[in-house]
Amino acid sequence: MKQKLTVGLQERSYDIHVGAELLGQAELLLAHVPRKRVAIVTNTTVAPLYLERLVNTLRSVGISSTAVILPDGESYKTSATLNLIYDALLENRCERSTPLIALGGGVIGDMTGFAAATYLRGVPFIQIPTTLLSQVDSSVGGKTGINHPLGKNMVGAFYQPQLVLADISTLNTLPDRELSAGLAEVIKYGLIRDLPFLVWLEQNMQALLAREPAALQYAIVRSCSNKAEVVGVDERESGERALLNLGHTFGHAIESGMGYGVWLHGEAVAAGTVMAADLSCRLGWISASDVARVRELFKRAKLPVTAPDLGGERYLDLMGMDKKVESGRLRFVLLKQLGDAVITADVPLHILHETLEACVHE
């Protein structure tokens, strides 16, 4: 049973469809392809699984397509790979009316969106996310970009898609590790603003790991609904939207410090969220039993809860590259209580060091 949500951004509002076998539903795409031509950006992992199905669906309603197949992995989220998209678009004479379709996970979505924002100064794009993480997070909200050697997602643009199709059938081929990585972002919504959802996740984690369709669809819809509400009031992360970055200041430091792709994004966010919970506890906001509850849920999702020991100074240096740094001060998303997050720069350095020391050891 397909469900539809809307991200409300006035004239840039768009729908999110969540359900099974959406790749075969040409009518969902037809209204967004005015000239009967698209360019599909995917990768070497997803292309053998789903590219032909999408191409055939488009062909059934007279839409021709050009495919751009990129190497797979976070380590390829670079300006060099981005140029491969531009090369293909130019070689195939794609016009301003030619939508780009992102068929893949978060890396493909972010790069395709950035290419769409910048090719011919802006062409339409459609998100067809094929991982749990991209279905619940990165495909919604218009954040696009690439990594830089000095920091994750430091080059990019806010550029909204015209449509998001989250086909839960594509999760059947997702490796277990990637499924768990997506659950990190699902858990995040419960922790920052939706305590009843957090409780539901505690009760239904086994069903999600077993890929029960009803449980997956409920979690995706609830996550997207939370994100759509936040993006609708703060599109460009000037206020409340920054709360969606719970665990990301630590997590991005882990990703950069270990080398892009060594830890999956969701794995780094999980360990980073445990660090944020620990720090919240040390500031006197949540209890030690709350921290234990957070750790246990991530453990049950088969995610890491201990951070790699990069060294305190290295963590501080990497976190100093974070996009949330303001006037030279580190800002953290922390928990006032479970289900209620805040942004603060008032973290004494000695307490931050205590968290960094405690969270790299079991």
C-alpha positions in Angstrom: 0.0 0.0 0.0 1.7 3.2 -1.2 1.8 6.2 1.1 2.4 9.8 0.1 4.0 12.6 2.1 4.6 16.2 1.0 7.6 18.4 1.9 6.0 21.9 2.1 8.2 24.5 0.6 5.7 26.8 -1.2 6.5 26.6 -5.0 9.3 24.1 -4.4 7.1 21.6 -2.5 7.3 18.0 -3.6 5.9 14.6 -2.8 7.6 11.5 -1.2 6.1 8.2 -2.2 6.8 5.2 0.0 5.8 1.7 -1.0 6.7 -1.6 -2.8 7.5 -2.0 -6.5 7.4 1.8 -7.2 10.2 1.4 -9.8 7.5 -0.1 -12.1 5.0 2.8 -11.7 5.7 5.0 -14.7 2.8 7.3 -13.9 4.6 8.6 -10.8 7.5 9.9 -13.0 5.6 11.0 -16.1 4.5 14.4 -14.9 8.1 15.4 -14.1 9.6 14.5 -17.5 8.2 17.2 -19.9 10.5 16.4 -22.9 10.4 12.6 -22.6 14.1 12.4 -21.9 16.1 11.8 -18.6 19.6 11.1 -17.5 19.9 8.4 -14.8 22.9 8.5 -12.5 23.7 5.3 -10.6 26.7 3.2 -9.6 28.3 -0.1 -10.4 26.5 -1.9 -7.5 22.9 -0.6 -8.1 23.0 -0.6 -12.0 23.0 -4.4 -12.4 20.1 -4.7 -9.9 17.7 -1.9 -10.9 18.8 0.2 -13.9 17.2 -2.0 -16.5 13.9 -2.1 -14.6 13.8 1.7 -14.4 14.8 2.1 -18.1 12.1 -0.3 -19.2 9.5 1.5 -17.0 10.4 4.8 -18.6 10.5 3.3 -22.1 6.9 2.0 -21.6 5.7 5.6 -21.6 8.0 6.9 -24.3 10.7 8.3 -22.2 14.3 7.8 -23.4 17.2 7.7 -21.0 21.0 8.2 -20.8 22.7 6.2 -18.0 25.8 7.5 -16.1 27.3 4.6 -14.0 29.8 5.7 -11.4 32.1 3.8 -9.1 30.5 2.8 -5.8 31.5 4.1 -2.4 32.0 7.2 -0.2 35.6 7.5 -1.3 34.3 8.4 -4.8 32.2 11.3 -3.5 34.7 13.8 -5.0 35.0 16.5 -7.6 36.7 14.1 -10.0 33.6 11.8 -9.9 31.3 14.7 -10.2 33.1 15.7 -13.4 32.2 12.3 -14.8 28.5 13.3 -14.5 29.1 16.6 -16.2 31.1 14.9 -19.0 28.2 12.5 -19.7 25.6 15.2 -19.7 27.6 17.4 -22.1 28.5 14.5 -24.4 24.9 13.5 -24.6 23.8 17.1 -25.0 21.4 17.0 -22.1 19.4 20.2 -21.9 18.0 22.4 -19.1 14.7 20.5 -19.4 16.4 17.1 -19.0 15.8 15.8 -15.4 18.6 13.9 -13.6 17.4 10.8 -11.8 19.5 9.6 -8.8 19.2 5.8 -8.6 21.2 4.7 -5.6 22.1 5.5 -2.0 23.2 8.7 -0.3 26.4 9.2 -2.2 24.6 9.0 -5.6 21.8 11.2 -4.3 24.1 13.9 -3.0 26.3 14.0 -6.1 23.4 13.8 -8.6 21.7 16.6 -6.7 24.8 18.8 -6.8 25.3 18.1 -10.5 21.6 19.1 -11.1 22.1 22.3 -9.1 25.1 23.3 -11.1 24.8 21.8 -14.6 23.5 24.6 -16.9 22.9 26.5 -13.6 20.2 24.2 -12.6 18.2 21.3 -14.0 15.4 19.3 -12.4 16.2 16.1 -10.5 14.4 13.1 -9.0 15.5 11.0 -6.1 15.0 7.2 -6.2 16.9 6.1 -3.1 17.7 2.4 -2.9 19.2 2.2 0.7 17.4 2.6 4.0 19.7 5.5 4.9 18.9 7.4 1.8 15.2 6.6 2.0 14.9 8.0 5.5 17.4 10.9 5.4 19.6 12.0 2.5 17.0 11.9 -0.3 14.7 14.3 1.5 15.5 18.0 2.2 17.7 19.1 -0.7 21.2 18.8 0.8 23.6 18.0 -2.0 27.3 17.9 -2.2 30.7 16.2 -2.3 33.4 15.6 0.2 36.7 17.5 0.4 39.9 15.9 1.8 39.6 18.3 4.8 35.9 17.6 5.6 32.8 15.7 4.7 30.1 17.5 2.6 32.0 20.8 2.7 31.2 21.6 -1.0 27.6 21.6 -2.1 24.2 23.4 -2.4 20.7 23.3 -1.1 18.7 22.1 -4.1 15.4 20.4 -3.7 14.3 17.4 -5.8 11.0 17.4 -7.7 10.0 14.0 -6.4 11.2 11.2 -4.1 10.3 7.5 -4.8 11.3 5.3 -1.8 10.7 1.8 -3.1 11.0 -0.6 -0.2 11.5 -3.5 -2.5 15.0 -2.3 -3.2 15.9 -3.0 0.4 15.7 -6.7 -0.3 19.1 -6.6 -1.9 20.7 -4.3 0.6 23.6 -5.9 2.6 22.9 -6.3 6.3 25.6 -3.9 7.2 24.0 -1.2 5.0 20.6 -1.9 6.5 21.9 -1.3 10.0 23.6 1.8 8.9 20.3 3.2 7.8 18.7 2.4 11.1 21.1 4.8 12.8 19.3 7.7 11.0 15.9 6.2 11.9 16.8 6.0 15.6 18.0 9.7 15.4 14.5 10.9 14.7 13.2 9.2 17.8 15.9 10.7 20.0 15.7 14.3 18.8 11.9 14.8 18.5 9.7 11.7 18.6 9.8 9.8 21.8 6.8 7.5 20.9 8.7 6.5 17.7 11.8 5.7 19.8 9.6 3.4 22.0 8.2 1.8 18.8 11.7 1.2 17.5 12.7 -0.5 20.8 9.7 -2.8 20.4 10.2 -3.5 16.6 13.9 -3.6 16.0 13.9 -7.3 15.3 11.1 -6.8 12.7 13.2 -4.1 11.0 16.3 -6.3 10.9 14.2 -9.1 9.5 13.1 -6.7 6.7 9.4 -7.1 7.4 7.8 -4.8 4.8 5.1 -3.3 7.1 7.7 -2.4 9.7 10.1 -1.0 7.2 7.4 1.1 5.5 6.2 2.4 8.9 9.7 3.4 9.9 10.4 5.1 6.6 7.2 7.0 6.5 7.6 8.1 10.2 11.2 9.2 9.6 10.3 11.1 6.4 7.4 12.8 8.1 9.7 14.0 10.9 12.3 15.3 8.4 9.6 16.9 6.2 8.3 18.9 9.1 11.7 20.1 10.1 12.8 21.0 6.5 9.4 22.8 5.9 10.2 25.3 8.7 14.0 25.5 8.2 15.1 24.6 4.7 18.7 26.0 4.9 19.6 24.9 8.4 19.6 28.3 10.1 17.9 26.9 13.2 15.9 23.7 14.0 17.1 21.7 11.0 20.6 21.5 12.6 19.0 19.2 15.2 18.9 16.5 12.5 22.7 16.4 12.9 22.6 14.6 16.2 25.8 12.5 16.4 27.1 14.0 13.2 29.8 16.3 14.6 31.5 13.3 16.2 30.4 11.0 13.3 31.9 13.1 10.6 35.1 13.3 12.5 35.2 9.5 12.7 34.5 9.3 8.9 37.2 11.8 8.0 39.7 10.5 10.6 39.4 6.9 9.5 39.3 7.6 5.8 36.1 8.0 3.8 34.4 4.6 3.4 36.2 2.7 6.2 33.2 3.4 8.5 29.8 3.7 6.8 28.1 7.0 7.5 25.4 5.4 9.7 28.0 3.5 11.7 29.9 6.7 12.4 26.6 8.4 13.3 25.7 5.6 15.7 29.0 5.9 17.6 28.8 9.7 17.4 25.3 9.6 18.9 26.4 7.5 21.8 29.2 10.2 22.3 26.6 12.9 22.2 24.4 11.1 24.7 27.5 10.6 27.0 28.2 14.3 26.7 24.6 15.2 27.5 24.8 13.0 30.6 28.0 14.7 31.8 26.3 18.1 31.4 23.6 16.8 33.8 20.8 16.7 31.2 20.1 13.0 30.8 20.7 10.1 33.2 23.3 7.3 32.9 20.3 4.9 32.4 19.2 7.1 29.4 22.7 6.7 27.9 22.6 3.0 28.5 19.2 2.9 26.7 20.6 4.7 23.7 23.6 2.4 23.6 21.4 -0.7 23.8 19.2 0.3 21.0 22.1 0.9 18.7 23.6 -2.4 19.7 20.4 -4.2 18.9 20.5 -2.5 15.5 23.9 -4.1 15.1 25.7 -0.8 15.1 29.0 0.2 16.8 28.7 2.0 20.1 32.4 2.5 20.7 34.3 5.2 18.7 37.8 4.6 17.2 40.6 6.1 19.3 41.8 8.9 17.0 43.2 10.8 20.0 41.5 13.7 21.7 43.4 16.5 19.8 42.7 14.8 16.5 39.0 14.7 17.3 39.0 18.4 18.2 40.9 19.2 15.0 38.5 17.2 12.8 35.4 18.6 14.6 36.7 22.1 14.0 36.1 21.5 10.3 32.4 20.8 11.0 29.8 22.9 9.1 28.2 23.8 12.5 31.2 25.7 13.8 30.2 29.3 14.3 32.5 32.2 15.2 35.2 29.6 15.8 33.1 27.7 18.4 32.1 24.1 18.2 28.4 23.6 18.4 26.9 20.3 19.4 23.5 18.7 19.0 22.8 17.2 22.5 19.9 15.7 24.3 18.0 17.6 27.0 16.0 14.4 27.4 15.2 11.5 25.2 13.0 12.9 22.4 14.2 16.5 22.9 17.4 17.8 21.4 19.1 21.2 21.6 22.0 22.9 19.9 24.7 24.3 22.2 28.2 25.7 22.1 28.5 25.8 25.9 30.5 22.7 26.4 33.5 23.0 28.8 36.6 21.6 27.1 37.5 19.3 30.0 34.0 17.7 29.9 34.4 17.2 26.1 37.7 15.5 26.7 36.1 13.2 29.3 33.6 12.1 26.7 36.3 11.6 24.0 38.3 9.5 26.5 35.3 7.5 27.8 33.7 6.7 24.4 36.7 5.1 22.7 36.9 2.4 25.4 34.2 -0.1 26.3 
